[in-house]
Amino acid sequence: MKIYPSILTIAGSDCSGGAGIQADIKTISALGAYAASAITAITVQNTLGVTGIHPVPPEYVKGQIEAVMTDIRPRAVKIGMINDVKIVEVIADAIQKFRPRFVVFDPVMVSTSGCKLIEDDAITALTTRLMPLATLITPNLSEAQVLTGITVNDRQSMQAAAQELLKLGNQAVLVKGGHLEGGRMYDLLQVRNESEPHLFAADKVNSSNTHGTGCTLSSAIATYLALGNPLVTAVEKAKQYVWQGILTGKDVHIGEGHGPLNHFHSPQAMHIFTGNE
């Protein structure tokens, strides 16, 4: 019997297609796995920003997760935007009940355009209920700072924040350094019971098309884990996938703000119109 490696993404919907559930499904599919989804919120947004967030009722979030878990039984779960305490509790209860092999949690708090995406009281619920259940959490610099109170602006403070976040009970932390100053980008992975972190470096790509990069990275990591890769390898492959997506999508014009990266790197995967076509 043939079985698709399957991943469940639990996140918000982005009607413009660049982030959230839509970016997750594109990523998982592009990497050769099967994507199932549970939508936590419907957002009104485009490349210019977010103008509205409507949470899905918790019982419907619960129903979506249980429908997937009891039938498809995904090997990995990626969790993205959650802005409601009750939804945090529903997801945590489901993770504890079904115990997927891998849980990758991207604590989305602020959009690329700077819009706040989470209620203040939900942050406490995230740290006490969800993060202890995660294989990996993937905060960016500002999210790591909010979660720890540490000013995170270099590799030393990234490691300090990662070590502090491990105290929440999760197995590993990837602090994303895409907003560090300079021409090189550094992400730092700290794994529980390992004294030294793993550092991933890449040249920065000069592009405004970075909408959905965090969603894409966390989904790619979850996918590579589901495909059987060790954590460090999964992060390394996911980082390369995102970098190539930014590089090959940097000159594509979609919308008037922060456009999406190119989830399909192959020239045959997406036709790019030029001129007045």
N, C-alpha and C positions, 0 to 999 in steps of 0.2 A: 504494500500500500504506500502510495506517495503522499507526503505531507508537506504543505507549505510551511516554512518558518513564519510564524505569525506574531505580530506586535499590536497591542492595543494602545492607542493614543487617547489620553483623557485631557482635553484642553478646550479652549474657546474657538469659536468660528470667526475667521477673517473673510468678510465678503469680497475683499479685493484680491484674495488668493495668494498673498505673499507670505503670510505667517500663520500661526495657529494650526488648527486641524488640517487646513488645506496644505500648508507647507509640510506637515508631518506625513500626510498621505503621499504626497509627491516624493518625499525623501525615501520613505520605506519602500515604495514601489520601484523607484529608480535603482535601489540597491538590491532588488531581487527578492524581497519578502512580501508577505501579505499584510495589508493594513486594515485593522478594524478601528472604530472610533466611538468615543462617548463624549458628547458635547456638553461643556459646563456652562457656557455663556454664548450668547449671540452678540457680536460687536458690530457697530456701525463704524466702518473705517475705510480709509484708502491710503494711498502713499503719503498723503499730507497729514494724517493723524487720525486719532480715535475721537468720535463725537458722541458715542453712546455705547453702553454696556447693559445687557439684559440677562441676568442669571437664569439658567434653566432650573425649574423647581427641583429640589434635592431628590424627590422620589423618582423623577424621570432620569436623573443622572444615575441613581442607584439601579434603576431598571435597565438602562443601556449597558452598564458594566456587567450586571449579572447575566444579561442575555448573551453577551460575548463570552464571558468566562465559563458558563455552563455548557456552551456548545463548541466554540472554536478553541478555547483553552490556550490563549497566547502564552508564549514562552517569556516574553518581555512586555513590560508596561512602561510607557513614557507618560509622565504627568507634566502638564504645562499650566496655563493660566487658571487660577481659582481665585475668585474674589469674594466668596461667601463662606462664613464659618460652617454652616450646616453642610455645605457641599464638601468641605475639607473632611468633616466627620464621616460622611457617607463613603468617600474614597478610602479613607483610612480603614474603616470597618471592612470594606470589600477586599483590600490588600491583605488584611489579617485573615479573612475568611478563605480566600482562594490561593494565597501564597504563590504568586508567580515567581519564576526563577530569578528574574532581574527586574528591578524598579529603578528607572532613571527619572529624577525629579528636577525640572528646570523651574526654579522659583521666580516666575515672571512677575515683576512688580511695576516696571515702567516700560512703556513701548519705545521703539527706536526714535519716535518723534517727540518723546518726553512726557507722554500722557500717563498718569498714575492709573494702574490697572487693578489695584487690590485695596480692600478696606483695611483700616488699621487693626481692627480686632481679629482679622483673619491671619495676620502675621504670627501671632502667638499660637494659634491653632496649627499653623504649618510646622512650627518648630517643635511642638510637643506631640503632635499626632502623626504627621506624615514623614518628616525627615528621619525619625528613628527607624522607619521601615525601608528606607532607600538604600539600594546598592550604591548609588552615586547621586550627588546633587551638583548642579552646574550653575552657580551664581556668577554674574558678572561683577565688576568692581563695585558698582554702586549697591548692588544687592548684597554682596558680602559685607559691605560697610553697614548697611541697615541691620543686617542680621547679627553682627558682632559688636558694633560700636567702634570698630577699629578703622582708622583712616587708611584706605587701601589704595596705594598709588605707585608701588614698586614691587619687585619680586620678594623682598623681605617681608613686607606687610601682607602680601598675598599668602605667603606660607603661614604667617601668624594667624591670619583669618581662617585659613583652611584647618589648621590645628584646633582652633577654637570651635569651628563648626563640627568637627569630628566628635566633640563632646556631646552632641545632640543624639548620637547613637547610630548614625549612618555609617556605611562601610568605607566610603571614599568621597572626596570633594575635589571638583575641578573648578578652580577659580579662573574665569576667563578674562584675559588682559587685553582685549581688543581696543580698549580706550586708553592704553598707556601711551605716554608721549614717546616720540621717536619713530624711526622707520621700521622697527622690528616689533612683531607681536608675540607676546609670551602668554601661554596658558600653563597653569601649575596644577598638577594632579598630586594630591596627598592621599595615600592609602593607609587605612588603619593598620597599626603594628609595623609600619615601615618608617624608619627614622628619616630617610631622605626623600624629598619629593621628586616626581618626574616632571621635567620641563619640556614643553613643546614650543619651538620657535618657528616663525615664518615671516617672510617679508610682507609688510602691509601692502595691500592693493589700493590704489587711489580710486575710490569708487563711492558714489552716493547710493548705490544699489545694495543696501545691507539690510533691507526689511526682511525679518524672519530668520536671521542668521542663528540666533539662539535656539529657536524652535527646531531649525534644521539640524544643528549640531547634536542636540539631545536625542532627537529621533534617529539620527545616524548611529550614535553610540548604542542606543537600545537595539537597533537592527543588527549591528555587528556583533553584539553580545548574543543575540538570539541565533545568529549564524555560527556560533561556536568559538568566537575569538576571546582570548583573555582580555581583562579590562584595559590594560595598558595598550594592547594592540588595537582594541576597539576604539579607544580615544584617538590614537594616532591615525587610523584609517578615516575616522569621522572628520578629524581636523583637515586632512588632505582633501576629502570630498567637499567640505565647505569652502576651503581656499580655492579650489578649482571652480566651484560655483560662482564665487565672487569674481574671480579673474575672467571667466568666460562670459559673465553677465554684466561686466562693468560698462560696456558701451551700448547696452540695450536700453531703449527709452520706453518705460511703462509708467504712466502717471507723471505728475509734476513734482513729486517729492522724493522720498526714499523708496526707490523701486526694489523689487525682489532680486535675489541672486538667481542664477540659472541652475535649477535642480537637475536638468538633463544635459550633461556635458557633451554628449555625442552630437556632432553637427547634423546628423540625421534625425535627432530626437525632436528638435523644434526648429521650425522655419522662421528666420529673422528677416522681416521686411526692411527694405532700405529705400530711401528716397520717397517717391510718391506712390509706391505700389499699394 
